Amino acid sequence: MSSASALNFGSRLWKQSALRRVTQQSRFLSAGGTAGFDKVGVIGLGLMGHGVCQVAAQSGVHSSVVAFEPEQQYLDKGKDRIEKSIAKLVSKGKLTQENADKTLGSITFTTDMNALADTDFIVEAVIENMDLKRDLYTGLGTTCDAKTIFASNTSSLSIGEMAQFSGRTDRFVGVHFFNPVQLMKLVEVIRTPETDPAVFERAYNWVNDIGKVAVSCGDTPGFIVNRLLVPSIMQAMLMVDRADASVKDIDISMQLGAGHPMGPLHLADYIGLDTCYFIVQGWVDKYPNEPAFVLPKCLKAKVDAGDLGRKTGKGFYNWEGDKRGDPVA
């Protein structure tokens, strides 16, 4: 889960506003949109991928969306998520039954990678494991037509490194969506020095075609949002290390002083302290001379103890399900 996503997810007002805008995404436009992508593929139907698949299909700008998972059980889970999400929109009057049927009818669910061969554009949303992505892109590079553009939804890995695996560095971009994909408007579109400018423009236009707001960024660690947000969370933890202020006072200060919907330590618990650790450890290892990338002692101690935040019931705060309790003594 993207850290910036959790921050915005915590704002009820923003969620309500974003939900109203989902209705606007369900318009049915001419096939291909301004990007000219008639047939698109989505690899991975987990937390992020199923949302990307739904939004792409719901936009109506594609004649077909190919949803790929290598194992049937994960394909079925992803399909079920999409069907339930669309049914919820229909029940709330946010989507007509006719457009719901068109959306689902435009998606081809498959475990056969060859079904992606003639797609115009593929969004990869598998887990953040570079070895897995290496194998995936090596296979895609030989399976897909030369015209196919590849895009990774990674939130923390190098776009340029993945592009090398694909064998088509000029036709590779990043498209970083935020969770929940159906509601969050922002998508960071990432280019490398090798990305063909025309390819980048088509990817950028595609994001707008499907009803999102595109921003452009180079292949820098964390891109825009996480590059700014994650180090700020680490600074809050360093304050805890130094006993500068309490967990409660740090979070209240950022809520009332900076207008954040939740404080940085609350947010870290919500994201998962292991996820925070994984992101920053990767940055520290790869960019040891970058002073913004540091691992606070309190973060490492909590991860080592298995206190990962909301998901384990204890982190900087005590948790009961999604309900946050008092700070841990």
C-alpha positions in Angstrom: 0.0 0.0 0.0 1.4 3.4 -1.0 2.1 5.6 2.0 0.6 8.7 0.3 -2.5 6.7 -0.4 -3.1 6.0 3.3 -2.6 9.7 4.1 -5.4 10.7 1.8 -7.4 7.6 2.6 -7.7 8.9 6.1 -9.6 12.0 5.0 -13.3 11.2 5.0 -14.2 14.4 3.1 -11.7 13.6 0.4 -13.1 10.1 0.0 -16.6 11.4 -0.4 -15.5 14.0 -2.9 -13.5 11.4 -4.8 -16.4 8.9 -4.8 -18.6 11.5 -6.6 -16.0 11.8 -9.3 -16.0 8.1 -10.0 -19.3 8.7 -11.7 -17.6 11.0 -14.2 -15.1 8.2 -15.0 -17.9 5.9 -16.2 -18.4 7.9 -19.4 -18.0 5.8 -22.5 -15.7 7.6 -25.0 -14.4 6.7 -28.4 -12.2 3.6 -28.4 -8.5 4.4 -27.8 -9.0 7.9 -26.3 -6.3 10.5 -27.0 -3.5 8.0 -26.2 -4.6 5.6 -28.9 -4.5 2.5 -26.7 -7.3 0.3 -28.0 -6.4 -2.9 -26.2 -4.7 -2.7 -22.8 -3.4 -5.3 -20.3 -3.2 -5.4 -16.5 -0.8 -7.8 -14.8 -1.7 -8.6 -11.2 -5.2 -8.2 -9.8 -4.3 -7.6 -6.1 -4.9 -4.4 -4.1 -3.7 -2.1 -6.8 -4.1 -4.1 -10.0 -7.8 -4.9 -9.7 -8.4 -1.2 -9.3 -6.4 -0.2 -12.3 -8.2 -2.9 -14.3 -11.6 -1.6 -13.2 -10.9 2.0 -13.9 -9.4 1.3 -17.3 -12.5 -0.8 -18.3 -14.9 1.6 -16.7 -13.5 4.6 -18.7 -14.9 3.1 -21.9 -11.9 4.2 -24.0 -10.7 0.6 -24.7 -12.3 -2.1 -26.8 -10.7 -4.7 -24.5 -8.9 -4.9 -21.2 -6.9 -8.1 -20.6 -6.6 -9.0 -16.9 -3.7 -11.5 -16.3 -2.8 -13.5 -13.2 -0.6 -16.6 -13.6 -2.6 -18.6 -11.1 -6.3 -19.2 -11.3 -7.0 -18.6 -7.5 -5.6 -15.1 -7.7 -7.4 -14.4 -11.0 -10.7 -15.4 -9.3 -10.0 -13.2 -6.3 -9.3 -10.2 -8.5 -12.4 -10.8 -10.6 -14.5 -11.0 -7.5 -13.0 -7.8 -6.2 -13.9 -6.0 -9.4 -17.4 -7.4 -9.5 -18.1 -6.4 -5.9 -16.7 -2.9 -6.5 -18.8 -2.3 -9.5 -21.9 -3.7 -7.9 -21.4 -1.3 -5.0 -21.3 1.6 -7.4 -24.5 0.5 -9.1 -26.3 0.1 -5.7 -25.3 3.6 -4.8 -26.5 5.0 -8.1 -22.9 6.0 -9.1 -23.0 3.7 -12.2 -25.8 2.5 -14.4 -26.4 -1.2 -14.8 -25.9 -0.8 -18.5 -22.4 0.7 -18.0 -21.6 -1.8 -15.3 -22.4 -4.6 -17.8 -20.3 -2.9 -20.5 -17.4 -2.6 -18.1 -17.4 -6.2 -17.0 -18.0 -7.3 -20.6 -14.9 -5.5 -21.8 -12.6 -7.4 -19.4 -11.0 -10.7 -20.5 -9.7 -12.6 -17.4 -6.9 -15.0 -18.2 -4.0 -17.0 -16.9 -2.4 -17.2 -20.4 0.3 -14.6 -20.9 0.0 -15.0 -24.6 -3.3 -13.1 -24.4 -1.2 -10.0 -23.8 0.8 -10.4 -27.0 -1.2 -7.9 -29.1 -2.0 -5.3 -26.5 -1.1 -1.7 -27.0 -0.2 -0.9 -23.4 0.4 -3.0 -20.3 0.3 -1.9 -16.7 2.2 -4.2 -14.3 1.0 -4.3 -10.7 2.7 -7.3 -9.1 4.4 -7.3 -5.7 7.5 -5.1 -5.1 10.1 -7.8 -5.8 12.8 -6.9 -8.4 13.6 -10.6 -9.0 10.0 -11.3 -9.8 9.7 -8.3 -12.0 13.0 -9.3 -13.8 11.5 -12.6 -14.8 8.2 -11.1 -15.7 9.6 -8.4 -18.0 12.1 -10.7 -19.6 9.1 -12.9 -20.6 6.9 -10.0 -21.7 9.7 -8.7 -23.9 9.7 -11.8 -26.0 5.9 -12.4 -25.8 4.5 -9.0 -26.8 4.4 -7.2 -30.1 7.1 -4.6 -30.7 4.4 -1.9 -30.5 3.5 -2.7 -26.9 4.4 -0.1 -24.3 5.1 -1.4 -20.8 4.3 0.5 -17.6 5.0 -0.4 -14.0 2.9 0.7 -11.0 5.8 0.4 -8.6 5.9 2.9 -5.8 9.6 2.5 -4.9 11.6 0.5 -7.5 13.7 1.8 -10.3 11.8 2.2 -13.6 15.1 2.3 -15.5 16.2 -1.0 -14.1 13.0 -2.7 -15.0 13.1 -1.2 -18.5 16.5 -2.9 -19.0 14.9 -6.3 -18.3 12.2 -5.8 -20.9 14.6 -5.2 -23.8 12.6 -2.1 -24.9 13.9 0.8 -22.7 12.4 3.4 -25.1 8.9 2.0 -24.6 8.9 1.8 -20.8 7.3 4.2 -18.3 6.0 4.2 -14.7 2.4 4.9 -13.9 2.1 5.0 -10.1 -1.5 4.9 -9.0 -2.6 5.5 -5.4 -4.8 3.4 -3.2 -7.8 3.0 -3.4 -7.3 3.3 -7.2 -11.0 3.8 -7.9 -11.2 6.9 -5.7 -7.7 8.5 -5.8 -7.3 10.9 -8.7 -3.5 11.3 -8.8 -1.2 9.2 -11.0 2.5 9.8 -11.2 3.8 9.2 -14.8 7.5 8.4 -14.7 10.0 8.7 -17.5 13.7 7.6 -17.8 16.4 9.2 -19.9 15.8 6.4 -22.5 12.0 6.8 -22.7 10.8 7.9 -26.1 9.1 11.3 -25.6 6.2 10.2 -27.8 5.7 7.1 -25.7 5.7 9.2 -22.5 3.2 11.5 -24.0 0.8 8.7 -24.9 1.1 7.2 -21.4 0.5 10.6 -19.9 -2.6 11.1 -22.1 -3.9 7.7 -21.2 -4.0 8.6 -17.5 -6.1 11.6 -18.4 -8.3 9.5 -20.7 -9.3 7.2 -17.9 -10.3 10.1 -15.7 -7.2 10.5 -13.5 -4.9 13.5 -13.1 -1.4 12.9 -14.4 1.8 14.5 -13.1 5.2 14.0 -14.7 8.3 12.9 -12.9 11.8 11.6 -13.6 13.0 8.2 -12.3 13.9 9.4 -8.8 13.5 7.3 -5.7 9.9 7.5 -4.5 8.9 9.8 -7.4 7.2 12.9 -6.1 4.8 12.0 -3.3 6.7 9.3 -1.5 10.0 11.1 -2.0 8.5 13.9 0.1 6.3 12.0 2.4 8.4 9.0 3.5 11.4 11.0 4.7 9.0 13.3 6.6 7.7 10.2 8.4 11.2 9.2 9.2 11.9 12.6 10.7 8.9 12.1 13.0 10.4 8.8 14.2 13.8 10.4 14.7 12.1 12.9 17.0 10.8 9.8 19.0 14.3 8.4 19.1 15.6 11.7 20.5 12.7 12.0 22.9 12.0 15.5 21.5 8.3 15.0 21.7 5.7 12.3 22.4 4.0 10.2 19.7 0.7 11.8 20.6 2.0 15.4 20.4 3.9 14.9 17.1 0.7 13.6 15.5 -1.5 16.3 17.0 0.9 19.0 15.9 0.9 17.9 12.2 -2.9 17.5 12.2 -3.7 20.9 13.8 -0.6 22.8 12.6 -0.2 21.5 9.1 -3.8 20.4 8.3 -3.0 16.7 7.8 -5.9 14.3 8.2 -3.7 12.1 10.4 -0.3 12.5 12.0 2.9 10.9 10.5 3.2 8.2 13.2 -0.5 7.3 12.9 0.0 7.1 9.2 3.1 4.9 9.5 1.1 2.5 11.6 -1.7 2.5 9.1 0.6 1.8 6.2 2.5 -0.9 8.1 5.8 -0.3 9.8 7.3 -3.2 7.8 6.4 -1.5 4.6 8.0 1.7 5.8 11.1 -0.2 6.7 11.3 -2.0 3.4 11.0 1.2 1.4 13.6 3.1 3.4 16.0 0.2 3.8 16.0 -0.2 0.0 16.8 3.5 -0.5 19.5 3.5 2.2 21.2 0.5 0.5 21.0 1.9 -3.0 21.7 5.6 -2.1 24.0 5.5 1.0 25.2 9.0 0.6 21.7 10.6 0.5 21.2 12.2 3.9 17.4 12.2 3.6 17.3 8.4 3.7 17.8 7.2 7.3 16.4 4.3 9.4 15.2 5.5 12.8 16.1 3.1 15.7 12.5 3.0 16.9 11.3 1.8 13.5 13.8 -1.0 13.4 13.1 -2.0 17.0 9.3 -2.3 16.3 9.8 -4.3 13.1 12.2 -6.6 14.8 9.6 -7.1 17.6 6.8 -7.8 15.1 4.9 -4.7 16.1 4.0 -3.6 12.6 1.1 -1.2 13.4 -2.5 -1.6 12.5 -2.1 -5.1 10.9 -0.7 -6.6 14.0 -2.6 -4.6 16.6 0.4 -2.7 17.9 2.9 -0.2 16.6 3.3 3.4 17.7 -0.3 3.0 18.8 -2.5 0.1 20.0 -5.1 -1.0 17.4 -8.4 -2.9 17.4 -8.9 -3.8 13.8 -9.0 -0.4 12.0 -9.7 1.5 15.2 -6.7 3.3 16.6 -6.2 3.3 20.4 -3.8 5.1 22.6 -0.1 5.4 22.0 1.9 2.4 23.1 3.4 3.1 26.6 
